[in-house]
């Protein structure tokens, strides 16, 4: 899965969550205000698709970012900026 697929999954899931709220007349409500099977299916599958999209985003973007932020710096500060071949950097 790539970022575009994850975004589409999240958007479709959000649409599936909003359809029963936007068009309540399309869905059968049982006695006592209970939701019908169609509405429950849309809501559950909407949550699943939003979860798939968000889990991909978290796994590919947030986890590596947090690892980079929380990674300890090397003990010697000079090694961070040291070049492996100083002649090539000086242009000689």
N, C-alpha and C positions, 0 to 999 in steps of 0.2 A: 504494500500500500504506500502511496506517496501522499504529499501534502494536499494535492488537489482532491484525491479520493477521500481523504479524511474530512476535508471541508464539505464535500458533497454529502457524505454520510451524516455529518452533524446538521447540515441544513435540512436534509430530508427528514431526519429525526425530529427536528424542531417543527417542521410542517406537519408531521404526523401527530405531534402533541397538540398543535393549535387547531387542527381541523375539527375535533369534537367540541372545542370551546367556541369556535367561530360559527359553526353550523349545527347547533344542538338538535334541530328538527330532523336531521338525517339519521339520527340514531335512536333506537328503541330504548326507553327507560322502563325498567321493571317497577313493580310496586315498592314503595318505600324509598324511591329515589336512587335505586341501585342502577349502575350502568349496565348496558347490554354488552354482548360479546364483541361486537364490532368496535365499540368505543374502547373496551379494555384491550383488545388486540392492538389498536392503533397506539394507545398510550404505552403499552409494554414495549412494542417494537420501536416506538419513538425513543424511549429511554435506552434501549439496546443500541440503536444506531448512534445516538448522541454519545453514549459511552464508548463505542468503537472509535469514533472520530476523536474524542478527547483523549482517549488512552494513547492513540498514535501520536498526537501532538505532545503529550506529556513525555512519552518514551523517546521521541526523536529530538525534541527541542528543550524541554524543561530539565530533564535528568542530566543531559550533557552540560547544560549551562550551570546547574547547581554543582556538578562535579568540578567544573573549571573554577567556579567561585570559591568553593570550600576546600580545594586542593591546597595542601601546605606549600609554601614557597621553599625553594632550595635553601640549604643552610648558608652557603656562601653567596652573597649577593652579586659578586663579580662574575660568576659562571653564567648568570642569566644573559648578560650582554656580550660574553666572549664569543669571538668568531673562530670558526674552525681553521680557516686559512687566511691569515692577515694580509698576505701579499695580494690575493685576488680582491680583497676589499679595498686596498689602497690603489688599485689600478696599475700596478707595476708589471 
